[in-house]
């Protein structure tokens, strides 16, 4: 059996939270006081906790800027291939603690704040989440930025600086109510506006045929103002950039064109242009074909491509800059995060053909070699299909280009498959049935050199089903890139107790190489380690119980099993199945109050899209069941149900480390990957789940016997679809299910309005696409296995250790390494960019000479 590190070895290590040097702490205190005085214009007598947070944020940011400038300067000089990650969503959460960790400043900052007589946790709680995403897709983008910086890639995240992020969720009388997320109200210390890089974006207008080719004229112009946020790598001095665009009206907006003398109205109408970046669309896995959304998608793409081309043309190597585009795909890789930024494909073609005057075939070859596309869902209602009429009005030239791309594409297929009209119809970029639409996934596949799914099972479904014709035509184009999570935020930041414990036994290199967690297998039988892992979990549970009591005024028992189901509310994620289990447990307690029962606290959280009626009804059912269960004296402390209001990144960081059982129970074949599943696994929770998404690979890595797997497989679901799913059969043959459904139908959980849940029960009985009843019985049996193991804490904890040891694969560092080498054609590097203090102490001239290159190109 391996032995833990000796005290001497431990002393050799720097704590994973950084060094506490006396000079370090003194410098941080000095910076803090300076910012409180000069930046915030406050003294200690009148400063609020928010002022203290801003003073600390600015102090930490000071430690970023030299590295940030140096990184961009290094890229300018080295001229590496650059990676551009285009996403309509970046779900960043909070930045302060992540920055302290990645710069190795956490311990020093803790000590400085302590010496100043302040409470670090209170300051951290002042920061607003940057909620510029809906769920998995947006959070994945955030994890990827962290990994790209940590792996030393010359990478940029490009998106929209929404003024209002994902809505704040309030639960009132058991219903979800949305409130605007005014996250910028107090200002954002992490962003830097760059008005000098403002760019024009065109909409509407018409296409004029000229002797020099088509010209897009009479357009309306909106300006795109960039805001840059630094993205620090972990302990490597690399600081990359996330650039988010904000819409601004030009100064002559509505004055030059329609000068009707109503100057006041013209100025007020500037809002119309600026609405483009006003608010994030709150849909997850659902397409809403609104003009404003298409404007957002084109806005980010048009501004970003201008920026990419400017950076490509301005190079230090080879004199005045590039004039030929021949090397474009060798210097630029663009990853499309789902189809939302798909308009980048026709936009790059427009730039190459209309503006740079390349011939069509050359332009198309360069475009295809530049783009790669990640698919995130197989749900048909999530696939983007824009009405041709809408696109023709908003982006007439782009529609022409899409038609031309489609013509060449269909000509090729017709040549390969003469007579096969059905194949032409299925593979066309334009759908003709009913309202003519542009299929954006087809556009992405045709316009990219690589297409990937986000877990093995999902990538296989894409190839064999959803995009089968395309993958048969170009099998080498289709890849898998299983999603991952950053261990910096999802272990070091959110679970410092576990992170330190792991570092004590295997050293701290695992933070940058998560595969090293395999070494924990040597400690599965180690009594002291088992005890320590158990204690960390218990401490996290006690802390979370205190938080729940303070925030929600609900008392929960930290000795109970914390059974957690947190994610967006959607029928396919089957929060309903969980809810039916809660009612079944409640019925068992009521039937036999003296029978032994493993105490549980079921914690469910997540937001429903505001227009998604069924999802909102699911929330109301859960909260109604919670009211009954939590107030029944017969139940007492055995079962509690908590609805976690306003689930978001900063709340995930609290609940995940405290979780015993992670619920990942989507119908097989519907969850592309999932990433919450990985976060729970890394933080010492066991998983109850179906063989769906990345659960399949988690079971492969840890051994299926170390997860609680239940329910139909993808093959079983396909078989059932052939035969037809009959909910009634299950209702009639499973007495517990019948009892549960009868209670919901009769109004047991809403006596004042017995018909309240009839839409929901109607769906479950008559048109449940996700077959909740089919998995009910197996789910309940599997939950019994969970109960049995939980009663043996030692065996439970051994299984936890085996799970943690198997999470190495699910680091986003591994995912990004695969994208880099297999899609983008770049190599990760361990190179630590040398620190160069560009500070005010450097002479003005010297400082200018050192940084002007970087400032040109940042």
N, C-alpha and C positions, 0 to 999 in steps of 0.2 A: 504494500500500500504506500502511496506517495505521502511524503511528510510535508506539513506546512513550512513556510519560510521561517528561518530563525529570526530572532530579534535583530541580529546584526544585519541580515539581508534586508529586513524591513527598513532599518535605519538608512540603508544605502539608497532606498527608493525615495523619490519625491512623492508625497501624497498625491492621489489623483485629483485633489482639489487645489493643488499648487503650493508653493513655498510661502511661508510667512517670514519675510525678512523685515528687520526693524526699519530699514531705509524705505522698503516697499510700503509698509504701513504708514509711515510718516508722510511719504509722497502722496498717497491716496487721501489721507486726511487733509493735507494741504490743498489738493485738487478739489476735494469736496467743499471745503470752506470757501475757496475761491469762486466756484460756480454758484454756491448759495448767495454769495455777495454780488458778483459781477453779472452772472447770467440770469439769476432769478430775482435779484435786487431785494433780498430779504435778509433779516438777521435771525438769530436763534429764538428771539422773543416772539416773533410773529409767524415764523415758518410753520407750515402744515406738514403732515406726513407726505402729501403729494409733492411739496417743494423738496423734501428730503429725497424722495425717489428720483426726481428730476436732477438734483445735484449729483446723486450717485451715478445715474445713467450718463450724464455728461462727462463725469470723471472717467468712467469705464470706456466711453466712446473715445476719449482723448488717447487711450492706449491702442485704439484701432487705427486711427487716421494715418499714422506714419507707416504702418504695415500695409494699409489700403493703398496709399499712394505708391509705395515701393512695389507692391504686387503688380499694379497696372503699368508701372514704368518697366518692370521686368518683362511683362508680356509684350510691350511695345518694342523692346529691344530684341527679345528672343524670337518674336513673330511666330508663335506656335499655331497649330490648327485650333480654332476656337469652337466651342460647343455652345449652342444657343437653345435653351429649354423654353419653349413657348407654351404658356398655359394661361387660361382665363382665370385660374384659381391658384393662389398660394396661401395655404392655411398655416400661417407662421406661429400663431400663439404669442407668447411673451418672449422678449429678446434679452432682457438684462442678465438673467442667471445663465442662459446658454452662452452668452458672450464671455462672462466671467470664467466659466468652465473651459471654453475653447482657448482662452488666452492664459489659462493657469493662474487666474487672479482670485478665485473664489475664497480661499482661506485668508488671503491678505485683506480682501474687502470685508469679509466677516469680522476680522479682528479690528479693522479700522472703524467700522460702523459700531462695534461693541464699545470701543474706546470713546467714541463720540456720544455714548449713552443712548444709542438708538437700537431698534429691533429690526434686524435684516428682513425677517419674514413679513413684518408689517409693511416695509417699504416695497418688497417684491409684490405684495398683494395690491399695491396701488396701480400697477401697470395694467393697461387695457390689453386684452388679446387683440392681435391683428387677425380678425376673423374673415379674411378675404377668400374663403373657400367654404364648401358645403360639407365635405366629409373626406372620404378616402382619397379621391383624386387630387384634391388641393393639399392635403397633408402629405401625400406622397411627394408632391413637387417640393415641399419644404424640406423633407428628409433628404431628397436628392441633392438639393443645393448644399446642404451640410456635408454630404459625402463627396460631392464634386470638389469642394474647397479642401476637404481633408485629404483627398487623393491628389491634390495639386494640379487639377485640370484647369485650363484657361476657359472657364465656363461662366455663362451669364443667364440669369433667369429673367424673362420678359413677360410682363403682364399688365394688369390695369390697377391703378390706385383708386379703388372704390372709396367714395366718401362714406358710404354706409356698407358695412360688411354683412355677414349672415345675421339675421334678426336676433334680438334677445328674446328668449322664450320665457314667458311667465305662465304658471299654471294657476288659473283662477276658477274656483268651483270645479276643479277636475279637468277643465278644458285648456288646451293651448291657446295663449293669446300672444301675438307678435308685437314687439316694440322695436323701433328703429335703433340700430347700433351706431351711435354717434361716436365712433372710436377715436376721432381726431379732435374732439371737443377741447381737450387740454393740450393739444399739440403732440407731435411725435418726435422724440429726441433722436431717433435712430435714422431718420431720413434726411437727405440733403437735396433740396430742389436744384435743378440744373437748367434754369431758363435759357442759358446760352445754347442749349441743344434742342430748343423747341422746334418742332417740325410740322409741316402742313399735311393734313389728310383730306382727301377729296371724296365727296358723295354726290349722288344724283347726276344731273347733266345728261349729255347725249354723246354718241360717237359720230364723228365726222370723218368721212373717207377723203384723204388728201393724197397728193402725188407721192408723199413720203410715207404713206400707210395710214392706218386708223389713228384718229386723235380724239381723246376724251376731253370734251369742252363744256363750258357753261356749268361747271361744277360748283357746289357749295363747299367752302373750306372750313375745317375745324382744326385748331392747333393742338398738338400733343406735347404737353410739358412733362419732361422726365423727372422722377424723384428716385434717387439712388439710396439703397440700403446696403450696408456692408454685410458680407457673409463670411465670417471667419472660419477657417479650417481648424482642426483640433491640434494645437501646439505645434504648428508648422509655419507660422508667420504669413501664411497665405490669407489674403482677404479678397474674396471675389465680390461681384456686384449683382444685386437684384435691381433691375430698373423697371419701375412701374409708371405707366403713362396716365396723365390726368388731362381731361379735355378742357380747352380754353377757347373762347370765341375770339376771332381776330378783332382788332380794334375798329375796323370799318364794318363789322357785322351788322347787316340790315340797314346800314347807313348809305353805303355806296350804291347798292343795287336798287333798293326800294326807298329812295329818299323822298318820303311823302311828307316830310316836315314834322313827323311825330318822333322827335329825338328821344324823349323819355321812354316811349314804348319800345323803340329800337334798342335802347340800353337794357331794358327789362327783358327783352327777347333773347339776350345773350344766354340766359338760362337754358334755352332750348338746345343750343349747341353743347353747353357744358353738362347737360343731363346724361351724356354718353357715359361718363365715368361716375355717375351719382351713386348707383346701387348695384350690388351683386344679385343676380337672379338666384332665388333660393331653392332651385330644383336640384335634386340629386337623382340621377338615373331617370330623367324625364325630359323630353324635348318640348319646349314651348316656342313655337315659330313666330315670335314677335319681331317687328322691325327694329326696335331698340336693341334687342339682343344681337341681331345680325350686324347692326352698326358697331356694337362693342367688339364683335369678333373681327370685323375688318379694321377698326380703329387700331387695335393692338398690333395687328399684322402689318399694316401699312407703315406705322411709325417705326416698328422694329426693323423691318427690312431696309428702310432708309438708313437707319443707324448701322446695321450690319454692313451695308455696302460702303458707307462712309469709312468705317473702320477697316474694311478690306482694302479700299483704295489708298488709305493713308498708311504707309508703312515706312519704317526707318530703313529697312534693307532695300537696296536697289534704287536709291535716289529719290526723285520727287513723288513717287507713289506708283501704284499699279494702274495700268491703262487697259491691260488685257484681262478678260474674265476666264481665260483658259484654266487657271489654277484655282478657281473659286471653290469647287468641291474638295480641293486638297487643303483649303484654309478655313472652310466653314462647314460645320455640321449643324443642321437644325432638326430638333426633335419636336414633333407635334404631340402634345399631351391630350389625347383623344382628338375628335374631329373639330373641336371648337376653334382652333386656329387654322383650319383647312384652307381658308381663303389665301393663306400665304402662298399656296402653289400657283393659282392664277395670277396673283400679285407679282411674284418673282418673274413669271413669264412676261407680264406686262412691262415690267422694268427692263428686262433683257431685250424684248422685241421692239417695244414702242419708244423707249427712251435711249437705251444703249445701242439700238439698231443691230442686234445680233439676228442671224437668220433663225427661223423657227426650230429646225432640227438641232442646231447647236444649243439653243436656249433650253430646249426640252431635255437634252442629254445632261446639261449642267444642273437643271432643276431636279431631275430624278436622282442624280448622284448626291445632291445636297440634303434632301429631305428624308426623314424616317418617321413612321407613324406608330403610336402606341394605341391599341384598342383597349377600352376599359369595361365594356359591357356587351352582353349578348341580348339584353332585353330589348325587344323590338320598339317599345315606346320611348326608349332612350336614344335611338339612332336619329341623327340629324338629317332631315329631308326638307330643304328650303324650297318654297314655292318659286317657280321660275318667274312669275309675274312680279313678286316682291324683289327678287334679285335684279330683274331687268330695269326696274325703276330706280333702285338704290345704287347698283353697280353695273351699268349697262356694258361696259367694256369687258368686265370680268366674265359676264355671262357669255359673251362672244368667244372668249378664250376657252371657257369650259366646253362650249359646243365644239370648238376646233380640236381640243384634247380628246373629246368623246369620239369625234369622227375618225381620227387616226386610230384610236383604241378599237372601235368597232370594225374598221377596215381590216385590222390585224386579225381579229377573231373570226370575221367572215372568211378570210383567206384560209385560216386553220380549220374552221368548221363550216364549210359551205352547207347550205340547206338547214342549218340548225338555228332557226329563228328564235326558238325559246331561249337558247343560250345567249343570243344577242340581247334579248329583252332583259334577261336576268342580270347580265353583266354591264348593261348601259349605265352611264353616269346620270342619265335622265330617266326618271320613271314617268311613264306615259298614262298609266291607268288613273282616270279621273283628273284631278288637279295635277298639272305637270310639275315635277319636283326635281331638284338636284340632290342626288344621294351623296352626301359628303364623305361617307366611309369609302365608297367606290372611288371618289376623286382622290382620297388620301392613298389608297392602295395603288392606283395607277400612277400617281405622281411621286411615289417614294421608292427608294431602293431596298428598304427593309420595313417589315410590318411585324409587330410583336404583340402577343397577349401577355398577361401579367401573372400567370401561374401555369404550370404544365397542363393541368386539366382544361383550363380556359383556352390556352393556345391550341390544344388538340380540337376543342369544339369549334373554334374559329376555322381551322383547316378542314375539318371533316363535315362541317354543317354550314355555318353562317356565310363564310366566304369560300366555300368549297370550289366553285368554278375558278376563282382567282388563284387558289393555291395549287390546283391541278395544272393551271397554265404556267405558273412560276413558283414551283415548290421551294426553291432556294430563297425566295424573298421572305418567307414566313419563319419567324423565330419565336422562342420563348424567353422572357426575362422575368423570372419570378420576383415579385415585389420584395422590398425590405424596409427596415426602419433604422433610424440612426440611434446607435447605442449611447450617444452623448446625451440626447434629451431623454430617451426612453429607458435609461438605466442610471447613468451618473447623476443627472439632474433630478429625476423624479424619485429615485430610490437610493440615496447615498449610503444607507446602511448596508444594503445588499451589495452595492458596488465595492465598498471598502472591504466587506467580508470576502468577496471573491478575490480582490487584489491581495489579501493576506495569504490566501492559499496558493494562488497560481501567478502572482505578480500582476502588474498593471498593463502589460502589453496588449491584453485582450481588448482594450478600449479601441485600438486601431486594427485589431485582427480578431474578430469575434469567434473565429473558428477555434481559438485556444480554449474556449469554454469546454470543449471536449475533455480537457484535463480534469474537470470536476467529477468525471465518472470514477476517478480514483478515490473520491471521498464519499461515495454513496453509502458506504458502510461505516464511515467515521462518526462515532457517537457525538463527539464534540461539535463537529461541523453540522450534523443533523440538528443538534440543539440550537446552534447559532442561527441557522436558516429559519428554524421555527420561531425563534425569538424576534428576528427582524420582521417576519410577517406579522407576529402578534403586535409588535410596537406600531407598525403601519396601520393595523386595524384599529387599535386604540385611538391613534391620532385621527383617523378618518371618522370614527364614531363621534369624537369630540367636535369635529368640523360639521358633521351632519346635525348634531344637536344644536350647535350654535347657529347654523345657517337655516335649517328647516324646522327647528324645534321638534325634532323626532328623536326619541331615545332608542338607540339600538344596542344590542348585546354583542360586544366584541368577541365573546366566546362562541357565538353562533357562526355557522358557515356563511361567508359572504358570497352569495351567488349573483353574479353581475352580468347584465345584458345591456351594453351601451353601444349605440350606433344610430344612424339615421333610422327613423321609423318608416318601414316599407313592408308591404305584404310579403315580398319575397324573403325578407330577413326573418319573418315568422315570430315576431314578438307575441303574436296570438297563441302560438304553440306553448310558449313559456307561460302565458297568462292562464291557459287551460290547465297546465300543471299546478300552478298556484292554487287554483280553485279545487283541484283534485286533492292536494295536500290539506287544504282547509277542511274539506269534507271528511277526510280520514281522521283528522284530529277531533272533529265534532262527533263523529260516529263512535270513537273510542278514545275519550280524553285521557285515559290512564295508560294507554299503550305507549311503549317507548317511542320517542320521536327525536330525530337528530335536528336540533334547532337551526333554523335558517333565517337569514335576512336576504330577501330577494330585492336587488337594486336594479331598476330599469331606468334608462335615460336615453334621450335623443330627441331631435327636432323632426317635425313633420313639415313637408312643403306646405305653405299656407293654402294652396288651392287643392290639396290632396285630401278629399273628404274622408276616405276610408282610413288613412293614417291618423287623422285627427280623432276618429271614432275609436281607434285602437288605444290611443292615449286615454281617452275618457273611460273606456272599459277598465284599463289597468288601474286608474286612479279610483274608480268606483269600487273595484274589488279590494283595493288597498284600504279604503274607508271601512268596509265591512270587516275584513280580516283584522285590522289593527285595533278595532274597537270591540272585538268579541272577547269577553272575559274568559270564555272557555279556552281560547287559543293562548292567552297570556303571552309568555316570552318565547313560545316555540316557533312562531312564524310571524315575521314582519315583512311588509312590502313598502318599499320607498321608491317614489318616482323622483329621479334626480333632475331638477329643473335646470334648463339652460346648459345642457351638456356642451362642452367646448374643450379646446386643447388644455387650458389651465386646469379644468376640472378632471380631465382624463389623467393628468399628471398626479392627481390626488387619489383617485379611486383605483387606478390600475395596480399600484403597489400593495393595496389593501385587499385585493381580491383573492378568494380561494378557488372559486369555480367560474370559468369563462364560458359564456354561452355563444356558440358559433353554429347556429342551427338552421341556416338557409336551406331551401330545397336544393338537392344536388343538381348542379348545372346552372345555377343562377348567380352565385356570388363569384365574380371574376377571380378575385384573390382574397380580399380582406387583408388588413394590416393590423387592426386591433387585436386579432387572434395572436399575432406575433408578439405584440407588446405585452399581453397577458402572460404568454409563455416565458418571456425573458424575465418577467417580474415575479415568477414563482407561483402562478396560478395553474391549475389543471384545466384542461379543455373538455367540455362536452360538446360534441359537434357531429355534423354529417360529413361524408366524404365529398366536400365541395371546396372549390378555391384552393388556397394554400393549406387548408387543413390536411389535405391529402399528403402534401410534402412534409408537414409537421409530423404526421403519423409515420412517414417513411424515416425521417431523421431520428425520432425518439423511440420508434417501435410502436406499433398500433396498440400494444398492450399497455402503453403508458398514456394513452388518451382514452376518453370515454366516447367511442364512436358508435353511432346508432343510425338507423333509418335507411331509406332507399338510396341506391347508388344511381349514377347517371343512366346506367343501362336499365335499372328497374323503372326509373321515371319514363324513359322512352317506351318501354314495354307497356306501362300503364297508359300512356298516351295513345298507344295503338288500340288497346282494349277499351279505353274509356274509364275515367275516374268516377266512381259512384260513392259520394260521401255518405249516403244513407246506409249503405251496407255496414260501414264502420259504426255509425250511430246506433244501429240496431243490435250489433253483435258485441259492443264493448260497453258494459254497464256503467263504468266510471265516466266514460265520454258522454253517454246519454244523460247521466245525472247533471254533469257540468253544463251541457248545452241546454237542458231543460231549465236550469237555474237562470242562465243568461236570458233565455227566451221569455220566461215567466215574469221577469222584472225583479228577481231576487236582489240584484245589485243596484236597482234604481226603482224602488217601490213607487216613487212619485210619478214616474214616467215609464211604465212597463214596456212600452214599444221603442224605447230609446235606441236599443241596439239591433233593431230589426234589419237594417241595411247590412249590418255586420253578419248576423246569423244567416240571413238570406244568401249572402256571398259564400259563407262557409258550406252551406248545404247545396247550393245550386251552381255556382260558377267560381270555385276556388282554384285558380290557376296553379297555386303553390301547395295544394294537397296536404293541408295541415292534418286532417284526420288520419291520413294514410301512415303518418309517422308517429301518431300519438302514443300508441301502445308501446312501441319500442323505446320511445323517449322516456316514458314512465319507468320501464324496466331498467333502463340505463341509469336513471336518476337514483334508483335503489342501489345500484352498484356504487354510485358516488357516496351515498349515505353510509354504506357498509365500510368503505375505505376510510371515510372521514372519522369514523369512530376509533381508528387506529392511527394516531398522529404520527407515530414513527414511520409506518409504511407509507402513509400519505406524503410525508416530507421526503422520503427516499424517491418517490415518484416525481416529486417537485424537482429534486436535484437532477434526476435523469432528464427532465424536460429542459431545465435551464442549460444543461450540458449540450443539448441538441439544437440550441437556437442559433449557432454560428452562421448557418446558411442564410438566416433571415436578416442579416445586417444589410442596410442599403449600400454599404461599402462594396459588398460582393455584387449586388445588382449593378451598381454604377461601373464597377470594373468590367463586367460583362458587356454593358452598353458601349463602354469606351473602346474595348478591343474588338468587339464583334459587329458593332454598328457604326461608331463614329470614327474609327481609325485613329485613335489617340491612345497614348500609354499613360497610366497613372504613374506618379513619381513620388519618391520619398524625399526629394530635394527640399531642404528647408531654405526658403528665400532669406538671404542674409538681412538681418535687421540693419536699417540705416536710419538713424534718428534725424528726420527732417523736422527740425523744431525751430522756434524763433531764435535759438542761440546760434544757429548757423547764420553766417553773414547773408544779407539779403541777396546779393548777387549769386553767391554760391548756391543758395537754396533754389533760386530761380533756375539756374543752369541744370541742377540735378532733377528738377521735377517738371520742367516744361514739356518734355516728351510725354510724360504720363498724363499731364493735364490736357494735352491735345486730344488724347485718345480715351480718356476714362469713360 
